[in-house]
Amino acid sequence: MPKQNMVVAEEVLFSVPSASTLFPPPRSKASSANYKELMAHLELHGNWNRASSWVESMKASSPTGPKSTSFLPSDTADSSDCEWRRRHPSALSKFEDLTAAAKGKNVVVFLDYDGTLSPIVDDPDSAFMSESMRAVLQGVAKYFPTAIVSGRCNDKVFSFVQLSELYYAGSHGMDIIGPTKWPDQANAKTILCQPAIAFLPMINEVYNTLLDKTTLIPGSKVENNRFCVSVHFRCVEEKRWNRLAEEVRSVLAAYPDLKLTQGRKVLEIRPTVEWDKGKALEFLLHELGCADGDNMLPLYIGDDRTDEDAFKVLRDRGQGFGILVSKFPKETCASYSLKDPSEVKDFLRDLVDWKRNSLQNN
Ligand SMILES: O=P(O)(O)OC[C@H]1O[C@H](O[C@H]2O[C@H](CO)[C@@H](O)[C@H](O)[C@H]2O)[C@H](O)[C@@H](O)[C@@H]1O
């Protein structure tokens, strides 16, 4: 499928050509210290000074509906859609292939929250999970170690999910805790992994400053995700995106240790630590004793650019499967697809039934 027919994946916003690409290093050793300093300056200020390119990226990314494919001629859209579905078939229609691969292995389930377990809604505080999804999740956690890996802070995700038998990896995996009720209360294992703990005061400071700076931009919302901050623009009129981007840019210019990425109609500010949902997945697999073993089959279901880090880990390890939740073609490292949270629920229910039946038949 031609690249332009795919939805642009959300990406690190200041990934413009690096200064070192534009200015190759000097040959003499004597000039190299000055060169490093110059490069650091250009990387930071050159890139941070492009609020207008942020807006282009904000416009290009995060399509959520039929509008997003409207730039395609309809026959091209149809054929590219078919080709994409062939390469990333539905996890529901290929369920038997998946369970065949899982036979004799311990399945571990990783789930993103927004857009995967709950539908995308305008107000982030109202992204509730349905009771039926909760019941299915409870069933999943009964048979398989299950983790929620989210950009949100753990407290918020827990307030939506309300299941203490799960692992939670909030703040894009930078805050990992084990279940307080699995396999049973007495044996509950407390895992704690917080690789960005040193950034807490800085993140709080940035959150407060951003709250203050964006307060006059109607529709904007700043969310404190503990180890990262989200600036939502889903409800901001497009003519004001430039102003919002400019405010965020001006705040972040003072924090070289923070980076900016983009999700679904959201700007995300994160520490520059080498940690993401992929690292969280690897950490949890290791904790569960299946880092190197072939006896585990991890399944990771997610809808966002940030989930791609986890899909990539599974693809590179050749272990388990990534399942992308999307109604339309997207660049992805996932093997399979599901269209929306309702299909995710069906898939998880099938998984529980399959496990229950195979236990009964043994
Ligand atoms: O990793 P996730 O669990 O998918 O979290 C990613 C972000 O999700 C939330 O924002 C998204 O969902 C909102 C509610 O549906 C929607 O209004 C927003 O436009 C989406 O970007 C959450 O509010 C963010 O903090 C998370 O980073």
PDBQT file of the ligand as one rigid body, heavy atoms in Angstrom, charges set to zero:
ROOT
HETATM    1  O1  LIG A 401      -2.280   4.754  26.820  1.00  0.00    +0.000 OA
HETATM    2  P1  LIG A 401      -3.733   5.079  26.892  1.00  0.00    +0.000 P 
HETATM    3  O2  LIG A 401      -4.456   4.363  27.982  1.00  0.00    +0.000 OA
HETATM    4  O3  LIG A 401      -4.419   4.908  25.559  1.00  0.00    +0.000 OA
HETATM    5  O4  LIG A 401      -3.788   6.632  27.249  1.00  0.00    +0.000 OA
HETATM    6  C1  LIG A 401      -3.424   7.592  26.262  1.00  0.00    +0.000 C 
HETATM    7  C2  LIG A 401      -4.115   8.904  26.578  1.00  0.00    +0.000 C 
HETATM    8  O5  LIG A 401      -5.493   8.566  26.750  1.00  0.00    +0.000 OA
HETATM    9  C3  LIG A 401      -6.365   9.602  27.181  1.00  0.00    +0.000 C 
HETATM   10  O6  LIG A 401      -6.584  10.496  26.119  1.00  0.00    +0.000 OA
HETATM   11  C4  LIG A 401      -7.252   9.915  25.009  1.00  0.00    +0.000 C 
HETATM   12  O7  LIG A 401      -8.573   9.485  25.431  1.00  0.00    +0.000 OA
HETATM   13  C5  LIG A 401      -9.455  10.565  25.840  1.00  0.00    +0.000 C 
HETATM   14  C6  LIG A 401     -10.747   9.926  26.351  1.00  0.00    +0.000 C 
HETATM   15  O8  LIG A 401     -11.333   9.119  25.374  1.00  0.00    +0.000 OA
HETATM   16  C7  LIG A 401      -9.669  11.519  24.680  1.00  0.00    +0.000 C 
HETATM   17  O9  LIG A 401     -10.507  12.608  25.084  1.00  0.00    +0.000 OA
HETATM   18  C8  LIG A 401      -8.303  12.064  24.227  1.00  0.00    +0.000 C 
HETATM   19  O10 LIG A 401      -8.462  12.880  23.092  1.00  0.00    +0.000 OA
HETATM   20  C9  LIG A 401      -7.344  10.911  23.881  1.00  0.00    +0.000 C 
HETATM   21  O11 LIG A 401      -6.049  11.385  23.594  1.00  0.00    +0.000 OA
HETATM   22  C10 LIG A 401      -5.832  10.288  28.411  1.00  0.00    +0.000 C 
HETATM   23  O12 LIG A 401      -6.686  11.359  28.743  1.00  0.00    +0.000 OA
HETATM   24  C11 LIG A 401      -4.396  10.734  28.225  1.00  0.00    +0.000 C 
HETATM   25  O13 LIG A 401      -3.911  11.269  29.434  1.00  0.00    +0.000 OA
HETATM   26  C12 LIG A 401      -3.575   9.500  27.886  1.00  0.00    +0.000 C 
HETATM   27  O14 LIG A 401      -2.216   9.842  27.722  1.00  0.00    +0.000 OA
ENDROOT
TORSDOF 0
